[in-house]
Amino acid sequence: MPLVSMKEMLNKAKAEKYAVGQFNVNNLEFTQAILQAAEEEKSPVILGVSEGAARYMGGFKTVVGLAKNLMEEYNVTVPVAIHLDHGSSFEKCVEAIYAGFTSVMIDGSHYPLEENIALTQKVVDVAHALGVSVEAELGRIGGQEDDLVVDDAEAAYAIPEECKELVEATGVDCFAPALGSVHGPYKGEPNLGFDHMKKIDSLVGIPLVLHGGTGIPTKDIQKAIEFGHAKINVNTENQIASANAVRETLDAKPELYDPRKYLGPARDAIKATVIGKMREFGSSNKA
């Protein structure tokens, strides 16, 4: 099955009250694990790729080629989107699109509203002409993910009326309002703004995106889905599972040097984590 945009899978998820996971890829083993999990669970899936991860893996074209080749090798039959996570500029989004990405996020959340709208509209014009879906963000999501760092003082909730203005002006396919989630591990209990969430959902009418899905209790995940979230991003949890598996393997057998012997267990740990998330999000058997 060819790579697809996120638009159809997220509209279906919103209508049927479940969420599709975006699981970030960081290397070969992450990509293998996520695709294997999706096929086994018969779940749609989004491969998230940050600019930093793309550089590490050899560029946008390399990541797209890897995903396509693994999908063919594993005979993947479920919908798979490959999505630029936190695209930093119009130019980077276009570069990803022409490398074969089927979805992009343009993160103009650090700009004033008018500039964010203008930048997002520019990306939408190019992306939609080529059948590529677009995600936008408003407000500031705290924490650190890859190249993106927002400290607690800068983090800010999205304003519902501004969310409506951005979505209507740009025609984006899905939207990430900052509502109290963070990138990376939580320092305390997650505190999502459900009143804001409910109001934004009623105003924008398109699938919402929850960034920083690691560490959020299941009851809050379910509430977020109820209030319009159809895409939930997970990266940290997979990274921690992978790192723990490598440590445990090498602690048990310090003489190991073949990377397949310690990265194989890491891949298995990522796959198990992804399967658990797909079941939690309700996307299993929805392909």
C-alpha positions as CSV (number, residue, x, y, z in Angstrom):
1,M,0.0,0.0,0.0
2,P,1.4,3.5,-0.9
3,L,2.0,6.2,1.7
4,V,-1.1,8.3,2.2
5,S,-1.9,11.7,3.7
6,M,-3.4,12.1,7.2
7,K,-6.6,13.7,6.1
8,E,-8.8,10.7,5.6
9,M,-7.5,8.6,8.5
10,L,-8.0,11.5,11.0
11,N,-11.4,12.5,9.7
12,K,-12.5,8.9,10.2
13,A,-10.9,8.7,13.6
14,K,-12.7,11.9,14.8
15,A,-16.0,10.7,13.5
16,E,-15.6,7.3,15.2
17,K,-14.1,8.6,18.4
18,Y,-10.6,7.1,18.5
19,A,-7.2,8.5,17.8
20,V,-4.4,7.6,15.4
21,G,-0.9,7.5,17.0
22,Q,2.0,9.5,15.5
23,F,5.1,7.6,16.5
24,N,8.3,9.3,15.8
25,V,11.1,7.5,13.9
26,N,14.7,7.9,15.1
27,N,16.5,5.1,13.3
28,L,15.9,1.8,11.4
29,E,14.7,-0.1,14.5
30,F,12.0,2.5,15.3
31,T,10.7,2.4,11.8
32,Q,10.6,-1.4,11.7
33,A,8.9,-1.6,15.1
34,I,6.2,1.0,14.3
35,L,5.3,-0.6,11.0
36,Q,5.3,-4.1,12.4
37,A,3.0,-3.0,15.2
38,A,0.6,-1.2,12.8
39,E,0.3,-4.2,10.6
40,E,-0.2,-6.6,13.5
41,E,-2.8,-4.4,15.1
42,K,-4.5,-3.5,11.8
43,S,-4.2,0.1,12.8
44,P,-3.6,3.2,10.7
45,V,-0.4,4.9,11.7
46,I,1.6,8.1,11.3
47,L,5.4,8.0,11.1
48,G,6.5,11.3,12.7
49,V,9.9,12.7,11.5
50,S,11.5,15.7,13.1
51,E,14.1,17.7,11.2
52,G,16.8,16.6,13.6
53,A,15.9,12.9,13.2
54,A,15.8,13.3,9.4
55,R,19.3,14.8,9.5
56,Y,20.5,11.9,11.7
57,M,19.0,9.3,9.4
58,G,20.5,10.9,6.2
59,G,17.9,13.3,5.0
60,F,14.2,13.4,4.1
61,K,14.6,11.2,1.0
62,T,16.4,8.5,3.0
63,V,13.6,8.4,5.6
64,V,10.9,8.1,2.9
65,G,12.8,5.5,1.0
66,L,13.3,3.5,4.2
67,A,9.6,3.6,5.1
68,K,8.5,2.6,1.6
69,N,11.0,-0.3,1.4
70,L,10.0,-1.6,4.8
71,M,6.3,-1.4,3.9
72,E,7.0,-3.5,0.8
73,E,9.2,-5.9,2.7
74,Y,6.6,-6.4,5.5
75,N,3.7,-6.4,3.1
76,V,2.0,-3.5,5.0
77,T,-1.7,-3.2,4.2
78,V,-2.7,-0.5,6.6
79,P,-2.8,3.2,5.9
80,V,0.6,4.8,6.7
81,A,1.4,8.6,6.6
82,I,4.8,10.0,6.8
83,H,4.6,13.4,8.5
84,L,7.1,16.2,9.1
85,D,6.9,17.0,12.8
86,H,7.3,20.7,13.8
87,G,8.4,21.9,10.5
88,S,10.4,25.1,11.2
89,S,9.9,27.0,7.9
90,F,8.0,27.0,4.6
91,E,11.2,25.9,2.9
92,K,11.6,22.8,5.1
93,C,8.0,21.8,4.6
94,V,8.4,22.1,0.8
95,E,11.7,20.1,0.9
96,A,9.9,17.4,2.8
97,I,6.9,17.4,0.4
98,Y,9.2,17.0,-2.6
99,A,11.1,14.2,-0.9
100,G,7.9,12.2,-0.7
101,F,6.3,13.2,2.7
102,T,2.6,12.9,2.6
103,S,1.9,15.3,5.5
104,V,3.7,18.2,7.1
105,M,3.3,20.3,10.2
106,I,4.2,23.9,10.0
107,D,4.9,25.2,13.5
108,G,4.3,29.0,13.4
109,S,3.3,29.0,17.1
110,H,6.2,31.3,18.1
111,Y,5.0,34.0,15.7
112,P,2.2,36.5,16.3
113,L,-1.2,35.2,15.1
114,E,-1.2,37.1,11.8
115,E,2.3,35.8,10.9
116,N,1.4,32.3,11.9
117,I,-1.7,32.4,9.6
118,A,0.2,33.8,6.7
119,L,3.0,31.2,7.0
120,T,0.5,28.3,7.5
121,Q,-1.6,29.5,4.5
122,K,1.5,29.5,2.3
123,V,2.3,25.9,3.2
124,V,-1.3,24.8,2.7
125,D,-1.3,26.3,-0.8
126,V,1.6,24.1,-1.9
127,A,0.7,21.0,0.1
128,H,-3.0,20.8,-0.9
129,A,-2.1,21.2,-4.5
130,L,0.0,18.0,-4.2
131,G,-2.5,16.0,-2.0
132,V,-0.4,16.5,1.2
133,S,-2.1,17.2,4.5
134,V,-1.1,20.0,6.8
135,E,-1.1,20.4,10.6
136,A,-0.7,23.8,12.3
137,E,-0.2,24.8,16.0
138,L,-1.2,27.7,18.2
139,G,-0.1,28.4,21.7
140,R,3.2,27.1,23.1
141,I,3.7,23.5,24.1
142,G,6.3,23.3,26.8
143,G,9.3,20.9,27.1
144,Q,11.9,19.7,24.7
145,E,11.6,17.4,21.6
146,D,14.5,17.2,19.3
147,D,15.5,20.7,18.1
148,L,12.4,22.3,19.7
149,V,12.8,23.7,23.2
150,V,10.1,25.8,25.0
151,D,10.7,26.5,28.7
152,D,7.9,26.6,31.3
153,A,7.8,30.4,31.3
154,E,7.1,30.5,27.5
155,A,4.4,27.8,27.5
156,A,1.0,29.2,26.9
157,Y,-2.6,27.9,26.3
158,A,-4.1,28.5,22.9
159,I,-6.9,31.1,22.8
160,P,-10.1,29.4,21.4
161,E,-11.2,32.4,19.3
162,E,-7.7,32.6,17.7
163,C,-7.8,28.9,17.0
164,K,-11.0,29.4,15.1
165,E,-9.6,32.3,13.1
166,L,-6.4,30.3,12.1
167,V,-8.3,27.2,11.1
168,E,-10.9,29.1,9.0
169,A,-8.3,31.3,7.4
170,T,-5.9,28.6,6.4
171,G,-7.9,25.4,5.7
172,V,-5.5,23.1,7.6
173,D,-6.5,19.5,7.9
174,C,-5.7,19.1,11.6
175,F,-4.8,21.4,14.4
176,A,-2.6,21.3,17.6
177,P,-3.7,23.8,20.2
178,A,-1.5,24.1,23.3
179,L,-3.6,22.8,26.2
180,G,-1.1,21.9,28.9
181,S,0.7,18.9,27.5
182,V,4.5,18.9,27.2
183,H,7.2,17.4,25.1
184,G,9.4,14.9,27.0
185,P,8.8,13.5,30.5
186,Y,6.4,15.3,32.8
187,K,7.8,16.9,36.0
188,G,4.5,16.4,37.8
189,E,1.0,15.3,37.0
190,P,-0.2,16.3,33.5
191,N,-2.8,19.1,33.7
192,L,-4.7,19.3,30.5
193,G,-7.1,22.2,29.9
194,F,-10.3,20.3,29.2
195,D,-12.6,23.4,29.3
196,H,-10.4,25.1,26.7
197,M,-10.3,21.8,24.7
198,K,-14.0,21.4,24.6
199,K,-14.5,25.0,23.4
200,I,-11.8,24.7,20.7
201,D,-13.3,21.5,19.4
202,S,-16.7,23.1,19.1
203,L,-15.2,26.1,17.3
204,V,-12.8,24.5,14.8
205,G,-14.6,21.3,13.8
206,I,-11.5,19.6,12.5
207,P,-9.3,16.8,14.1
208,L,-7.3,18.1,17.0
209,V,-3.7,16.9,17.7
210,L,-2.3,16.2,21.2
211,H,1.4,16.6,21.4
212,G,3.4,15.1,24.3
213,G,1.3,12.0,24.6
214,T,3.8,10.2,26.8
215,G,2.8,9.9,30.5
216,I,-0.8,11.2,30.1
217,P,-3.2,8.9,32.1
218,T,-5.6,6.8,30.0
219,K,-8.7,8.6,31.5
220,D,-7.3,11.9,30.2
221,I,-6.4,10.4,26.8
222,Q,-10.0,9.2,26.6
223,K,-11.4,12.6,27.5
224,A,-9.1,14.3,24.9
225,I,-10.5,11.9,22.3
226,E,-14.0,12.7,23.4
227,F,-13.2,16.4,22.9
228,G,-12.0,16.1,19.3
229,H,-8.5,14.7,19.4
230,A,-7.9,12.3,16.6
231,K,-4.1,12.3,16.6
232,I,-1.8,11.7,19.6
233,N,1.9,12.1,19.3
234,V,4.3,9.7,21.1
235,N,8.1,9.7,21.1
236,T,9.6,9.9,24.6
237,E,7.9,6.7,25.8
238,N,9.3,4.7,22.8
239,Q,12.8,6.2,23.4
240,I,12.8,5.3,27.0
241,A,11.6,1.7,26.3
242,S,14.3,1.4,23.7
243,A,17.1,2.7,25.9
244,N,16.0,0.5,28.8
245,A,16.1,-2.6,26.7
246,V,19.6,-1.8,25.5
247,R,20.8,-1.2,29.0
248,E,19.2,-4.4,30.3
249,T,20.7,-6.5,27.5
250,L,24.2,-5.1,27.9
251,D,24.1,-5.3,31.7
252,A,23.2,-9.0,31.4
253,K,25.7,-9.7,28.6
254,P,28.5,-7.1,28.8
255,E,30.6,-9.0,26.3
256,L,28.0,-8.3,23.4
257,Y,29.3,-6.2,20.6
258,D,27.0,-7.1,17.7
259,P,24.5,-4.2,17.5
260,R,21.8,-6.6,16.3
261,K,22.0,-8.4,19.6
262,Y,21.1,-5.3,21.7
263,L,19.1,-3.3,19.1
264,G,16.9,-6.3,18.4
265,P,15.5,-6.2,22.0
266,A,15.2,-2.4,21.7
267,R,13.1,-2.9,18.6
268,D,10.9,-5.4,20.4
269,A,10.4,-3.0,23.3
270,I,9.3,-0.2,20.9
271,K,6.9,-2.5,19.1
272,A,5.3,-3.6,22.4
273,T,4.9,0.0,23.5
274,V,3.4,1.1,20.2
275,I,0.9,-1.8,20.3
276,G,-0.1,-0.8,23.8
277,K,-0.7,2.8,22.7
278,M,-2.7,1.7,19.6
279,R,-5.0,-0.2,21.9
280,E,-5.3,2.7,24.4
281,F,-6.1,5.1,21.6
282,G,-8.7,2.8,20.1
283,S,-7.1,2.6,16.6
284,S,-6.5,-1.2,16.6
285,N,-8.6,-2.9,13.9
286,K,-9.6,0.4,12.4
287,A,-7.5,0.2,9.2
